[in-house]
């Protein structure tokens, strides 16, 4: 079979490791088999390797999204705020915030960075929202 990408060389069957990258994480799949072009490097996985590849892709995406959602939930709880309260402070809808925490939707990177910064410096919340000042006063009086 000729290479579907360059049309030049005959494809060669090879077994090799394949590494996937997503969201700063990586996963290596050992002994993947497929046909590869010696001229351009393009390849086609066999049926079993393709199944493993697609399952690994889904797993790494779930792992990355799950970590971010867990971070958001942990930060919110550390700040002793409800989803509605924190979503109001950062200026997003509470339904969107809930989806971020459940890992259904990937939150914007600037929001994640902001929350991580606020986790380290909770006093910044007072500057972000006057509503937070009254919330903090209530917590202090309890």
Backbone as JSON Lines, residues from 0, in Angstrom:
{"i":0,"aa":"X","n":[0.85,-1.18,0.0],"ca":[0.0,0.0,0.0],"c":[0.89,1.24,0.0]}
{"i":1,"aa":"X","n":[0.52,2.22,-0.8],"ca":[1.25,3.49,-0.85],"c":[0.8,4.37,0.32]}
{"i":2,"aa":"X","n":[1.68,5.27,0.72],"ca":[1.4,6.19,1.82],"c":[0.24,7.12,1.45]}
{"i":3,"aa":"X","n":[-0.79,7.21,2.31],"ca":[-1.91,8.09,2.01],"c":[-1.54,9.57,2.14]}
{"i":4,"aa":"X","n":[-0.47,9.9,2.83],"ca":[-0.08,11.29,3.01],"c":[0.78,11.8,1.86]}
{"i":5,"aa":"X","n":[1.85,11.06,1.53],"ca":[2.78,11.56,0.5],"c":[2.7,10.77,-0.8]}
{"i":6,"aa":"X","n":[2.1,9.57,-0.74],"ca":[1.96,8.75,-1.94],"c":[3.25,8.16,-2.46]}
{"i":7,"aa":"X","n":[4.33,8.35,-1.74],"ca":[5.63,7.94,-2.24],"c":[5.96,6.48,-2.01]}
{"i":8,"aa":"X","n":[6.24,6.13,-0.81],"ca":[6.83,4.82,-0.52],"c":[5.78,3.8,-0.11]}
{"i":9,"aa":"X","n":[6.2,2.58,-0.17],"ca":[5.38,1.5,0.37],"c":[5.41,1.59,1.89]}
{"i":10,"aa":"X","n":[4.29,1.36,2.51],"ca":[4.2,1.38,3.96],"c":[4.9,0.14,4.52]}
{"i":11,"aa":"X","n":[5.52,0.32,5.71],"ca":[6.2,-0.78,6.38],"c":[5.53,-1.03,7.73]}
{"i":12,"aa":"X","n":[5.26,-2.3,8.03],"ca":[4.67,-2.65,9.32],"c":[5.73,-2.54,10.4]}
{"i":13,"aa":"X","n":[5.39,-1.8,11.47],"ca":[6.32,-1.6,12.59],"c":[5.56,-1.69,13.9]}
{"i":14,"aa":"X","n":[6.3,-2.03,14.94],"ca":[5.79,-1.99,16.31],"c":[6.62,-0.95,17.04]}
{"i":15,"aa":"X","n":[5.92,0.03,17.66],"ca":[6.65,1.09,18.36],"c":[5.79,1.65,19.49]}
{"i":16,"aa":"X","n":[6.42,2.39,20.38],"ca":[5.72,3.06,21.47],"c":[5.19,4.4,20.94]}
{"i":17,"aa":"X","n":[4.02,4.78,21.41],"ca":[3.42,6.05,21.02],"c":[3.12,6.83,22.3]}
{"i":18,"aa":"X","n":[3.49,8.11,22.33],"ca":[3.24,8.95,23.5],"c":[2.2,10.01,23.15]}
{"i":19,"aa":"X","n":[1.19,10.11,24.01],"ca":[0.14,11.11,23.86],"c":[0.43,12.25,24.84]}
{"i":20,"aa":"X","n":[0.12,13.47,24.44],"ca":[0.29,14.64,25.3],"c":[-1.02,15.42,25.32]}
{"i":21,"aa":"X","n":[-1.43,15.85,26.53],"ca":[-2.62,16.68,26.65],"c":[-2.58,17.4,27.99]}
{"i":22,"aa":"X","n":[-2.8,18.69,27.97],"ca":[-2.91,19.47,29.19],"c":[-1.74,19.33,30.13]}
{"i":23,"aa":"X","n":[-0.53,19.24,29.59],"ca":[0.65,19.12,30.43],"c":[0.94,17.72,30.93]}
{"i":24,"aa":"X","n":[0.12,16.75,30.55],"ca":[0.35,15.37,30.96],"c":[0.69,14.54,29.72]}
{"i":25,"aa":"X","n":[1.31,13.39,29.97],"ca":[1.64,12.48,28.87],"c":[1.33,11.05,29.27]}
{"i":26,"aa":"X","n":[1.14,10.22,28.27],"ca":[0.87,8.8,28.48],"c":[1.52,8.05,27.34]}
{"i":27,"aa":"X","n":[2.31,7.03,27.66],"ca":[2.98,6.25,26.62],"c":[2.28,4.91,26.46]}
{"i":28,"aa":"X","n":[1.98,4.59,25.22],"ca":[1.35,3.31,24.87],"c":[2.42,2.42,24.26]}
{"i":29,"aa":"X","n":[2.8,1.34,24.94],"ca":[3.86,0.47,24.41],"c":[3.33,-0.48,23.34]}
{"i":30,"aa":"X","n":[4.2,-0.93,22.51],"ca":[3.97,-1.94,21.48],"c":[2.72,-1.69,20.64]}
{"i":31,"aa":"X","n":[2.67,-0.5,20.07],"ca":[1.59,-0.17,19.14],"c":[2.03,-0.63,17.75]}
{"i":32,"aa":"X","n":[1.12,-1.24,17.0],"ca":[1.46,-1.77,15.69],"c":[0.7,-1.04,14.6]}
{"i":33,"aa":"X","n":[1.41,-0.78,13.51],"ca":[0.78,-0.13,12.37],"c":[1.69,-0.14,11.16]}
{"i":34,"aa":"X","n":[1.18,0.45,10.09],"ca":[1.95,0.58,8.86],"c":[2.42,2.02,8.75]}
{"i":35,"aa":"X","n":[3.74,2.2,8.51],"ca":[4.33,3.53,8.51],"c":[5.12,3.78,7.23]}
{"i":36,"aa":"X","n":[5.08,5.03,6.79],"ca":[5.79,5.44,5.59],"c":[7.25,5.75,5.94]}
{"i":37,"aa":"X","n":[8.21,5.1,5.27],"ca":[9.62,5.4,5.55],"c":[10.04,6.78,5.03]}
{"i":38,"aa":"X","n":[9.27,7.35,4.11],"ca":[9.63,8.65,3.53],"c":[9.17,9.82,4.4]}
{"i":39,"aa":"X","n":[7.9,9.81,4.81],"ca":[7.37,10.97,5.55],"c":[7.03,10.66,7.02]}
{"i":40,"aa":"X","n":[7.0,9.37,7.39],"ca":[6.72,9.0,8.77],"c":[5.26,8.85,9.12]}
{"i":41,"aa":"X","n":[4.38,9.16,8.19],"ca":[2.94,9.01,8.43],"c":[2.63,7.55,8.7]}
{"i":42,"aa":"X","n":[1.61,7.3,9.53],"ca":[1.29,5.92,9.86],"c":[-0.19,5.67,10.05]}
{"i":43,"aa":"X","n":[-0.56,4.42,9.97],"ca":[-1.92,3.95,10.21],"c":[-1.84,2.8,11.2]}
{"i":44,"aa":"X","n":[-2.54,2.96,12.35],"ca":[-2.55,1.89,13.35],"c":[-3.41,0.73,12.91]}
{"i":45,"aa":"X","n":[-3.05,-0.47,13.36],"ca":[-3.93,-1.6,13.11],"c":[-5.15,-1.45,14.04]}
{"i":46,"aa":"X","n":[-6.14,-2.32,13.88],"ca":[-7.41,-2.17,14.6],"c":[-7.23,-2.17,16.11]}
{"i":47,"aa":"X","n":[-6.47,-3.1,16.65],"ca":[-6.26,-3.18,18.1],"c":[-5.5,-1.97,18.64]}
{"i":48,"aa":"X","n":[-4.46,-1.54,17.94],"ca":[-3.7,-0.38,18.38],"c":[-4.54,0.89,18.3]}
{"i":49,"aa":"X","n":[-5.36,1.0,17.27],"ca":[-6.24,2.16,17.14],"c":[-7.23,2.21,18.31]}
{"i":50,"aa":"X","n":[-7.79,1.06,18.7],"ca":[-8.71,1.0,19.83],"c":[-8.0,1.46,21.09]}
{"i":51,"aa":"X","n":[-6.78,0.97,21.34],"ca":[-6.01,1.38,22.51],"c":[-5.71,2.87,22.49]}
{"i":52,"aa":"X","n":[-5.39,3.39,21.32],"ca":[-5.05,4.8,21.17],"c":[-6.25,5.68,21.52]}
{"i":53,"aa":"X","n":[-7.43,5.36,20.97],"ca":[-8.61,6.18,21.24],"c":[-9.03,6.09,22.71]}
{"i":54,"aa":"X","n":[-8.9,4.92,23.32],"ca":[-9.22,4.79,24.75],"c":[-8.25,5.6,25.59]}
{"i":55,"aa":"X","n":[-6.98,5.6,25.23],"ca":[-5.98,6.37,25.97],"c":[-6.22,7.87,25.82]}
{"i":56,"aa":"X","n":[-6.6,8.29,24.62],"ca":[-6.92,9.71,24.41],"c":[-8.04,10.14,25.35]}
{"i":57,"aa":"X","n":[-9.1,9.38,25.4],"ca":[-10.24,9.71,26.27],"c":[-9.81,9.71,27.73]}
{"i":58,"aa":"X","n":[-8.98,8.77,28.13],"ca":[-8.54,8.68,29.52],"c":[-7.69,9.87,29.93]}
{"i":59,"aa":"X","n":[-6.78,10.29,29.07],"ca":[-5.91,11.41,29.44],"c":[-6.71,12.71,29.5]}
{"i":60,"aa":"X","n":[-7.68,12.88,28.62],"ca":[-8.54,14.07,28.67],"c":[-9.35,14.07,29.97]}
{"i":61,"aa":"X","n":[-9.92,12.91,30.33],"ca":[-10.68,12.81,31.59],"c":[-9.79,13.11,32.79]}
{"i":62,"aa":"X","n":[-8.56,12.61,32.77],"ca":[-7.65,12.83,33.89],"c":[-7.33,14.31,34.04]}
{"i":63,"aa":"X","n":[-7.05,14.99,32.95],"ca":[-6.71,16.41,33.02],"c":[-7.91,17.23,33.46]}
{"i":64,"aa":"X","n":[-9.06,16.99,32.86],"ca":[-10.27,17.73,33.25],"c":[-10.65,17.44,34.69]}
{"i":65,"aa":"X","n":[-10.51,16.21,35.11],"ca":[-10.85,15.85,36.48],"c":[-9.96,16.55,37.48]}
{"i":66,"aa":"X","n":[-8.68,16.7,37.18],"ca":[-7.76,17.38,38.08],"c":[-8.15,18.85,38.24]}
{"i":67,"aa":"X","n":[-8.48,19.5,37.14],"ca":[-8.85,20.91,37.19],"c":[-10.14,21.07,37.97]}
{"i":68,"aa":"X","n":[-11.12,20.22,37.73],"ca":[-12.39,20.35,38.45],"c":[-12.19,20.09,39.94]}
{"i":69,"aa":"X","n":[-11.36,19.14,40.28],"ca":[-11.08,18.87,41.7],"c":[-10.36,20.06,42.33]}
{"i":70,"aa":"X","n":[-9.44,20.7,41.59],"ca":[-8.76,21.89,42.1],"c":[-9.76,23.01,42.38]}
{"i":71,"aa":"X","n":[-10.66,23.23,41.45],"ca":[-11.64,24.3,41.62],"c":[-12.51,24.04,42.85]}
{"i":72,"aa":"X","n":[-12.97,22.82,43.0],"ca":[-13.8,22.47,44.16],"c":[-13.01,22.64,45.47]}
{"i":73,"aa":"X","n":[-11.77,22.16,45.47],"ca":[-10.94,22.26,46.67],"c":[-10.69,23.72,47.04]}
{"i":74,"aa":"X","n":[-10.38,24.55,46.06],"ca":[-10.13,25.97,46.32],"c":[-11.38,26.64,46.87]}
{"i":75,"aa":"X","n":[-12.52,26.36,46.27],"ca":[-13.78,26.97,46.73],"c":[-14.06,26.59,48.17]}
{"i":76,"aa":"X","n":[-13.88,25.32,48.49],"ca":[-14.12,24.87,49.87],"c":[-13.11,25.47,50.83]}
{"i":77,"aa":"X","n":[-11.86,25.6,50.4],"ca":[-10.83,26.23,51.22],"c":[-11.22,27.67,51.56]}
{"i":78,"aa":"X","n":[-11.85,28.35,50.61],"ca":[-12.28,29.74,50.81],"c":[-13.6,29.83,51.58]}
{"i":79,"aa":"X","n":[-14.21,28.67,51.85],"ca":[-15.48,28.59,52.58],"c":[-16.59,29.36,51.85]}
{"i":80,"aa":"X","n":[-16.67,29.12,50.54],"ca":[-17.69,29.77,49.72],"c":[-18.54,28.72,49.01]}
{"i":81,"aa":"X","n":[-19.78,29.07,48.73],"ca":[-20.62,28.21,47.91],"c":[-20.28,28.47,46.45]}
{"i":82,"aa":"X","n":[-20.79,27.61,45.58],"ca":[-20.58,27.83,44.15],"c":[-21.18,29.17,43.73]}
{"i":83,"aa":"X","n":[-22.37,29.48,44.23],"ca":[-23.04,30.74,43.87],"c":[-22.21,31.94,44.33]}
{"i":84,"aa":"X","n":[-21.67,31.86,45.54],"ca":[-20.88,32.99,46.06],"c":[-19.6,33.2,45.26]}
{"i":85,"aa":"X","n":[-18.87,32.14,45.02],"ca":[-17.61,32.29,44.29],"c":[-17.85,32.66,42.83]}
{"i":86,"aa":"X","n":[-18.89,32.12,42.23],"ca":[-19.18,32.48,40.84],"c":[-19.51,33.97,40.73]}
{"i":87,"aa":"X","n":[-20.2,34.5,41.75],"ca":[-20.52,35.94,41.74],"c":[-19.25,36.78,41.89]}
{"i":88,"aa":"X","n":[-18.35,36.34,42.77],"ca":[-17.1,37.08,43.0],"c":[-16.26,37.14,41.73]}
{"i":89,"aa":"X","n":[-16.16,36.03,41.01],"ca":[-15.3,36.01,39.82],"c":[-16.04,36.42,38.55]}
{"i":90,"aa":"X","n":[-17.35,36.62,38.65],"ca":[-18.11,37.16,37.53],"c":[-18.53,36.16,36.47]}
{"i":91,"aa":"X","n":[-18.84,34.94,36.89],"ca":[-19.36,33.96,35.94],"c":[-20.66,33.4,36.5]}
{"i":92,"aa":"X","n":[-21.45,32.78,35.66],"ca":[-22.71,32.2,36.1],"c":[-22.51,31.0,37.0]}
{"i":93,"aa":"X","n":[-23.44,30.8,37.93],"ca":[-23.27,29.67,38.85],"c":[-23.46,28.33,38.15]}
{"i":94,"aa":"X","n":[-24.25,28.27,37.07],"ca":[-24.41,27.02,36.32],"c":[-23.09,26.66,35.64]}
{"i":95,"aa":"X","n":[-22.44,27.66,35.05],"ca":[-21.13,27.42,34.41],"c":[-20.13,26.96,35.46]}
{"i":96,"aa":"X","n":[-20.13,27.61,36.62],"ca":[-19.19,27.24,37.68],"c":[-19.43,25.8,38.12]}
{"i":97,"aa":"X","n":[-20.69,25.43,38.24],"ca":[-21.03,24.06,38.63],"c":[-20.51,23.06,37.59]}
{"i":98,"aa":"X","n":[-20.63,23.4,36.33],"ca":[-20.14,22.51,35.26],"c":[-18.62,22.38,35.32]}
{"i":99,"aa":"X","n":[-17.94,23.46,35.67],"ca":[-16.48,23.4,35.81],"c":[-16.11,22.45,36.93]}
{"i":100,"aa":"X","n":[-16.8,22.55,38.06],"ca":[-16.48,21.69,39.2],"c":[-16.77,20.22,38.92]}
{"i":101,"aa":"X","n":[-17.79,19.95,38.13],"ca":[-18.15,18.57,37.82],"c":[-17.32,18.01,36.66]}
{"i":102,"aa":"X","n":[-16.51,18.85,36.03],"ca":[-15.67,18.39,34.93],"c":[-16.42,18.24,33.62]}
{"i":103,"aa":"X","n":[-17.62,18.79,33.55],"ca":[-18.41,18.69,32.32],"c":[-17.93,19.67,31.26]}
{"i":104,"aa":"X","n":[-17.39,20.79,31.72],"ca":[-16.89,21.84,30.84],"c":[-15.52,22.26,31.32]}
{"i":105,"aa":"X","n":[-14.61,22.47,30.4],"ca":[-13.28,22.92,30.79],"c":[-13.34,24.42,31.09]}
{"i":106,"aa":"X","n":[-12.9,24.8,32.29],"ca":[-12.93,26.23,32.63],"c":[-11.86,26.99,31.85]}
{"i":107,"aa":"X","n":[-12.09,28.28,31.64],"ca":[-11.06,29.09,30.98],"c":[-9.78,29.09,31.81]}
{"i":108,"aa":"X","n":[-8.65,28.99,31.15],"ca":[-7.36,28.96,31.84],"c":[-7.17,30.18,32.75]}
{"i":109,"aa":"X","n":[-7.55,31.41,32.32],"ca":[-7.38,32.55,33.22],"c":[-8.17,32.4,34.53]}
{"i":110,"aa":"X","n":[-9.34,31.77,34.48],"ca":[-10.12,31.56,35.7],"c":[-9.38,30.61,36.64]}
{"i":111,"aa":"X","n":[-8.84,29.54,36.1],"ca":[-8.11,28.57,36.93],"c":[-6.9,29.24,37.56]}
{"i":112,"aa":"X","n":[-6.18,30.04,36.79],"ca":[-5.01,30.74,37.33],"c":[-5.43,31.73,38.42]}
{"i":113,"aa":"X","n":[-6.52,32.43,38.19],"ca":[-7.02,33.38,39.19],"c":[-7.39,32.66,40.49]}
{"i":114,"aa":"X","n":[-8.09,31.54,40.38],"ca":[-8.49,30.81,41.58],"c":[-7.28,30.27,42.35]}
{"i":115,"aa":"X","n":[-6.28,29.82,41.63],"ca":[-5.06,29.33,42.3],"c":[-4.33,30.47,43.0]}
{"i":116,"aa":"X","n":[-4.34,31.65,42.39],"ca":[-3.74,32.82,43.02],"c":[-4.52,33.23,44.27]}
{"i":117,"aa":"X","n":[-5.83,33.25,44.16],"ca":[-6.68,33.62,45.29],"c":[-6.57,32.6,46.42]}
{"i":118,"aa":"X","n":[-6.33,31.34,46.07],"ca":[-6.15,30.34,47.11],"c":[-4.92,30.69,47.97]}
{"i":119,"aa":"X","n":[-3.87,31.14,47.33],"ca":[-2.64,31.49,48.07],"c":[-2.76,32.84,48.76]}
{"i":120,"aa":"X","n":[-3.62,33.72,48.21],"ca":[-3.77,35.08,48.75],"c":[-5.26,35.41,48.88]}
{"i":121,"aa":"X","n":[-5.96,34.82,49.85],"ca":[-7.41,35.01,49.98],"c":[-7.82,36.47,50.19]}
{"i":122,"aa":"X","n":[-6.9,37.29,50.68],"ca":[-7.23,38.7,50.88],"c":[-7.56,39.41,49.57]}
{"i":123,"aa":"X","n":[-7.14,38.85,48.44],"ca":[-7.44,39.46,47.14],"c":[-8.94,39.42,46.83]}
{"i":124,"aa":"X","n":[-9.66,38.48,47.43],"ca":[-11.1,38.41,47.19],"c":[-11.81,39.68,47.6]}
{"i":125,"aa":"X","n":[-11.35,40.32,48.68],"ca":[-11.96,41.56,49.14],"c":[-11.85,42.65,48.09]}
{"i":126,"aa":"X","n":[-10.76,42.66,47.34],"ca":[-10.59,43.65,46.28],"c":[-11.44,43.32,45.06]}
{"i":127,"aa":"X","n":[-11.74,42.04,44.88],"ca":[-12.5,41.62,43.7],"c":[-13.99,41.9,43.83]}
{"i":128,"aa":"X","n":[-14.5,41.85,45.07],"ca":[-15.95,41.97,45.23],"c":[-16.31,42.52,46.6]}
{"i":129,"aa":"X","n":[-17.05,43.62,46.64],"ca":[-17.52,44.13,47.93],"c":[-18.42,43.12,48.64]}
{"i":130,"aa":"X","n":[-19.12,42.28,47.88],"ca":[-19.99,41.27,48.47],"c":[-19.19,40.29,49.3]}
{"i":131,"aa":"X","n":[-17.95,40.06,48.91],"ca":[-17.12,39.13,49.67],"c":[-16.8,39.69,51.05]}
{"i":132,"aa":"X","n":[-16.62,41.0,51.16],"ca":[-16.33,41.62,52.46],"c":[-17.42,41.31,53.47]}
{"i":133,"aa":"X","n":[-18.68,41.42,53.05],"ca":[-19.77,41.14,53.99],"c":[-19.82,39.66,54.33]}
{"i":134,"aa":"X","n":[-19.5,38.81,53.36],"ca":[-19.46,37.36,53.61],"c":[-18.38,37.03,54.63]}
{"i":135,"aa":"X","n":[-17.21,37.61,54.48],"ca":[-16.12,37.36,55.42],"c":[-16.48,37.85,56.82]}
{"i":136,"aa":"X","n":[-17.16,38.98,56.89],"ca":[-17.58,39.51,58.19],"c":[-18.54,38.53,58.88]}
{"i":137,"aa":"X","n":[-19.45,37.95,58.09],"ca":[-20.38,36.95,58.65],"c":[-19.63,35.74,59.16]}
{"i":138,"aa":"X","n":[-18.65,35.25,58.41],"ca":[-17.88,34.08,58.83],"c":[-17.09,34.36,60.12]}
{"i":139,"aa":"X","n":[-16.55,35.58,60.22],"ca":[-15.76,35.94,61.39],"c":[-16.61,36.01,62.65]}
{"i":140,"aa":"X","n":[-17.87,36.41,62.51],"ca":[-18.73,36.56,63.67],"c":[-19.32,35.23,64.15]}
{"i":141,"aa":"X","n":[-19.15,34.18,63.38],"ca":[-19.73,32.87,63.74],"c":[-18.87,32.11,64.7]}
